[in-house]
Amino acid sequence: MKRIIKVVFWLLIPLSLSGQLTPVTNQYVLNPLTINPAYSGNRGALNIAAFYRRQWVGITGAPETMTLAVDAPLLDAKLGLGLVIVNDKIGVTKETQISSSYSYKINMGDGILSLGLGAGIIATNTAWSDLEVIDKEDNYLLIDSRVFVVPDFSFGAYYSFRNYFAGLSIPKLLGYKFDFDRNKYALKVNIGQYYYLFNTGYVFNVGPKTKLFPSTLVTFSPGERLLYDINAHLSLFDRLWLGASYRSNRSVAGLLQFAINNQLRVAYTYDFDMGKLGRYSYGSHEIMLRYEFRFLVDVVNPLVF
């Protein structure tokens, strides 16, 4: 029975702790701060965004995530500060991430280069007592784990020039592996297992009130399969945004965003998994609510929408 519980634990343990790759969802399209700390302050104004994501609806224990992201420029936009709080639940495992980010901007002619660092903590615990057992005598084995807290660091660079932008980041500089014998996480630093995220795109003015935003995200790690996203979003009258994404033969997604006014925006994203999980789930849903604390925003990033 103990061996079975260990296997179950590995299935439920958060990916962000057992490896060095932050799980990427379509949230990064609306909130690049989740994958690149250099983005903090690039909206040109204090802004607060809240996200709720329900993944693989119909599958018991599927991930459920709530995110709060805040960022703002400082010192004439030379510096940027950001804060991201993520509460993630997968099965009987809960994880909370609190990450701060700092960016410094360098003028390069008509372009701007932003360098960023992220630092924070990750707290996780597993409620074994929530599991159902066949043999009631095994209940004594289902004792809730204590809360584990580990540090988290990230690095990123972000460049924008007129209607073009490009970002490169390492979302996790540290990795962790759970030591069952010592009942704690062990630090694992392996540069060869780093994941590098490259995000780039361009704005095309296709009409007086119409813009097209094609972009891509490429995830690379030595010895691993290359992952990629292909995105395209259409802006109408700077009020309505329609978009679609395709992810490495795994899923397709649609996005709808509406600007209620120049400060408040709402968005909805639907993902459909084209793999085996798609047979058992009703897709993934995500909603966003964003508020910017300035009427007119002189954004640095042309793809902010």
C-alpha positions in Angstrom: 0.0 0.0 0.0 2.8 2.4 0.8 4.3 1.9 -2.6 1.0 2.6 -4.2 0.7 5.9 -2.3 4.2 6.9 -3.4 3.1 6.3 -7.1 0.0 8.4 -6.6 2.1 11.1 -4.9 4.3 11.4 -8.0 1.2 11.6 -10.2 -0.2 14.5 -8.1 3.0 16.4 -7.3 3.1 19.8 -9.0 5.1 19.9 -12.2 6.7 23.2 -11.3 8.5 21.5 -8.4 9.6 18.2 -10.0 11.0 19.9 -13.1 12.2 23.3 -14.3 9.3 24.1 -16.7 6.4 26.4 -15.8 3.2 24.9 -17.3 2.2 27.2 -20.1 -1.4 28.1 -20.7 -3.0 30.6 -23.1 -2.9 33.1 -20.2 0.5 34.3 -21.4 -1.1 35.9 -24.4 -3.0 38.3 -22.2 -0.5 38.4 -19.3 3.2 37.9 -20.5 4.4 38.6 -17.0 3.6 34.9 -16.2 6.4 33.8 -18.5 8.8 36.8 -18.6 9.7 39.1 -15.6 11.2 41.7 -18.1 7.6 42.5 -19.1 6.8 44.2 -15.8 5.9 47.8 -16.3 5.6 47.6 -20.0 1.9 48.4 -20.2 2.9 52.0 -19.2 0.5 52.2 -16.3 -0.5 50.5 -13.1 -2.7 47.5 -14.0 -4.4 44.7 -12.1 -5.5 41.5 -13.9 -7.4 38.5 -12.4 -7.6 35.1 -14.1 -9.6 32.0 -13.4 -8.8 28.8 -15.4 -10.7 25.5 -15.3 -8.7 22.8 -17.2 -10.1 19.6 -18.7 -13.7 20.1 -17.6 -15.3 16.7 -16.9 -12.2 15.0 -15.5 -12.1 14.6 -11.7 -9.1 16.3 -10.1 -8.2 18.3 -13.2 -6.2 21.5 -12.6 -8.0 24.6 -11.4 -6.0 27.9 -11.3 -6.6 31.4 -10.0 -4.1 34.2 -10.8 -3.7 37.8 -9.7 -1.1 39.9 -11.6 -0.1 43.4 -10.8 2.6 45.5 -12.5 3.5 49.2 -12.9 6.3 51.4 -14.3 8.5 53.6 -12.0 11.0 56.4 -12.4 9.7 57.7 -15.8 9.2 54.1 -16.9 12.9 53.2 -16.5 12.0 50.6 -13.9 9.1 48.2 -13.7 7.7 46.2 -10.8 5.4 43.2 -10.9 3.7 40.8 -8.6 2.1 37.5 -9.5 0.1 35.3 -7.1 -1.0 31.9 -8.4 -3.2 29.4 -6.5 -3.2 26.0 -8.2 -5.1 22.9 -7.3 -4.5 19.5 -9.0 -6.3 16.6 -7.5 -5.6 16.7 -3.8 -2.5 18.8 -4.2 -2.5 22.5 -3.7 0.2 24.9 -4.7 0.6 28.7 -4.1 3.2 30.7 -6.0 4.1 34.3 -5.0 6.5 35.9 -7.4 7.8 39.5 -7.6 9.6 40.8 -10.8 11.9 43.7 -11.5 12.8 45.1 -14.9 15.2 47.8 -16.1 14.7 49.5 -19.5 17.4 50.6 -21.9 16.7 52.9 -24.8 18.2 51.6 -28.1 17.4 54.1 -30.7 13.7 53.8 -31.5 13.6 50.5 -29.7 13.6 49.6 -26.0 15.3 46.6 -24.3 14.0 45.5 -21.0 16.0 43.1 -18.7 14.1 41.4 -15.8 14.6 39.3 -12.8 11.9 37.4 -10.8 12.1 36.1 -7.3 9.5 34.4 -5.1 8.4 31.3 -3.2 6.3 28.2 -3.9 4.3 26.5 -1.2 2.7 23.1 -1.7 0.9 20.5 0.3 -1.1 17.3 -0.4 -4.4 16.5 1.4 -4.1 12.7 1.4 -7.1 12.5 3.7 -9.3 13.6 0.8 -8.6 10.4 -1.0 -11.1 7.5 -0.8 -9.7 4.0 0.1 -11.2 0.6 -0.4 -9.8 -0.8 2.8 -10.7 1.3 5.8 -7.6 0.1 7.7 -5.5 2.0 5.2 -6.9 5.3 6.4 -4.0 5.7 8.8 -1.6 6.0 5.9 -3.6 8.9 4.4 -2.1 11.6 6.6 -1.9 15.1 5.0 1.6 16.2 4.1 3.1 19.3 5.7 3.5 22.5 3.8 6.7 22.6 1.8 8.1 26.0 0.8 10.9 26.4 -1.8 12.4 29.5 -3.5 11.8 30.4 -7.1 13.8 32.5 -9.5 13.5 33.6 -13.2 15.2 35.7 -15.8 14.0 37.4 -19.0 14.8 39.9 -21.7 12.2 41.8 -23.8 12.7 44.0 -26.8 10.2 46.2 -28.6 10.6 48.3 -31.8 7.7 50.1 -33.3 5.2 47.3 -34.2 7.6 44.4 -33.4 8.4 42.7 -30.1 10.5 39.8 -29.0 11.1 38.2 -25.6 13.4 35.5 -24.3 13.1 34.0 -20.8 14.1 31.2 -18.4 11.0 30.9 -16.2 12.6 28.6 -13.7 16.3 28.8 -12.7 15.9 26.2 -9.9 14.4 22.7 -10.0 13.4 20.4 -7.2 13.0 16.6 -6.6 11.1 15.1 -3.7 13.2 12.9 -1.4 10.8 10.3 0.2 13.4 9.1 2.7 14.0 12.6 4.1 10.4 13.7 3.5 11.4 17.0 1.8 12.3 18.6 -1.5 16.0 18.5 -2.6 17.4 21.3 -4.7 18.3 20.3 -8.2 20.2 22.8 -10.4 21.0 21.5 -13.9 21.6 24.1 -16.6 21.3 21.4 -19.2 17.6 21.0 -18.2 16.7 24.7 -18.4 13.7 25.5 -20.5 14.0 28.6 -22.8 10.9 30.5 -24.0 11.1 32.7 -27.0 8.1 34.9 -27.8 7.8 37.2 -30.8 5.2 39.0 -32.9 4.3 41.9 -35.1 1.3 44.3 -35.5 -0.1 44.8 -39.1 -2.4 47.7 -39.8 -4.8 46.1 -42.2 -7.4 48.9 -42.1 -8.3 52.2 -40.5 -9.7 50.5 -37.4 -8.4 47.0 -37.9 -5.1 45.4 -36.7 -3.8 41.9 -37.1 -1.4 40.5 -34.4 0.4 37.3 -35.4 2.7 35.9 -32.8 4.5 32.7 -31.7 5.9 31.1 -28.6 8.7 28.5 -28.8 9.8 26.4 -25.9 13.2 24.7 -26.1 15.3 22.6 -23.8 18.4 20.5 -24.8 17.4 16.9 -25.5 13.7 17.6 -25.4 11.1 18.0 -28.1 10.6 21.5 -29.4 7.2 23.0 -28.4 5.5 25.9 -30.2 2.4 28.0 -30.2 1.1 29.9 -33.3 -1.3 32.7 -32.5 -3.3 35.2 -34.5 -5.5 38.0 -33.1 -7.6 40.5 -34.8 -8.4 43.9 -33.3 -11.5 45.8 -34.3 -11.9 49.5 -33.4 -9.6 48.8 -30.4 -12.6 47.5 -28.6 -13.1 43.9 -29.7 -10.4 41.2 -30.1 -10.8 37.8 -31.7 -8.1 35.3 -31.7 -7.0 31.7 -32.2 -4.0 29.6 -31.1 -2.6 26.3 -32.2 -0.2 24.4 -29.9 2.2 21.6 -31.1 -0.4 19.2 -32.3 -1.9 19.1 -28.8 -4.7 21.8 -28.6 -6.4 24.6 -30.4 -7.9 27.7 -28.6 -10.1 30.6 -29.3 -10.0 34.0 -27.5 -12.6 36.8 -27.2 -11.8 40.0 -25.5 -13.9 43.2 -25.1 -12.9 46.6 -23.8 -15.8 48.0 -21.8 -14.0 51.3 -21.6 -10.4 52.5 -21.8 -9.7 51.1 -18.4 -11.7 47.9 -18.0 -11.5 44.8 -20.1 -12.9 41.3 -19.9 -11.7 38.2 -21.9 -12.7 34.5 -22.3 -10.5 31.7 -23.7 -11.6 28.2 -24.7 -9.1 25.4 -25.2 -9.8 22.0 -26.9 -7.3 19.2 -26.4 -6.8 17.2 -29.6 -5.0 14.4 -27.8 -6.4 11.5 -25.7 -7.6 13.9 -23.0 -9.9 15.4 -25.5 -12.0 12.2 -25.5 -12.8 12.5 -21.8 -13.0 16.3 -21.2 -15.1 19.2 -22.4 -12.1 21.5 -23.0 -10.6 24.1 -20.8 -12.1 27.5 -19.9 -10.4 30.7 -18.8 -11.7 34.2 -18.0 -9.9 37.4 -17.3 -10.8 40.8 -15.8 -8.3 43.7 -16.2 -8.3 47.2 -14.9 -5.8 49.9 -15.8 -5.4 53.0 -13.5 -5.1 55.6 -16.2 -7.5 56.8 -18.9 -4.9 57.1 -21.7 -2.1 54.5 -21.7 1.1 55.1 -23.7 2.1 51.5 -24.0 5.6 50.5 -24.8 4.7 47.1 -26.1 2.7 47.3 -29.5 1.1 43.9 -28.8 -0.5 44.9 -25.5 -4.2 44.1 -25.9 
